[in-house]
Amino acid sequence: GSYSWQSDFANVREVIPMAADAYGSQLRRQITNDSKTDTYYEISTRVLSVSVAEMNAGAETASAVVKTQREEARGAPTARAVLYQDAELSFVIEDGVWKVASLSWKPLAPGL
């Protein structure tokens, strides 16, 4: 959930080993298709809580909701905003290891 315009998607590359094969391929396509910009942009994400939404050991799937606080800067390091946003993650067992199958960000929640 964190990103810096200067990092050339390093944050995404670092999590690909934790992704299921299909989601890892999707992340690689995202890196290839998204162009680097010269416009200042960064976002830092802090996890506030995690709750398991569903666990199906027989089907080797699970899902969780992650509540986050995100600090975003657009255009300049001083142009900061604090955002609260939930993410839903789904997991699958692949080669005996739990891997992230998908991540979807939910609409922004109003600040506290």
MOVEN-V797497 format. One record per helix or strand. SS is the DSSP state (h for helix, s for strand). FROM is the first residue (numbers start at 0). LEN is the number of residues. Records with the same first field share a line. If there is no record, write none. Layout:
# MOVEN-V797497
SS=FROM-LEN  FROM-LEN
This chain:
# MOVEN-V797497
s=2-2  18-1  40-16  60-14  79-15  96-9  108-1
h=9-9  20-13
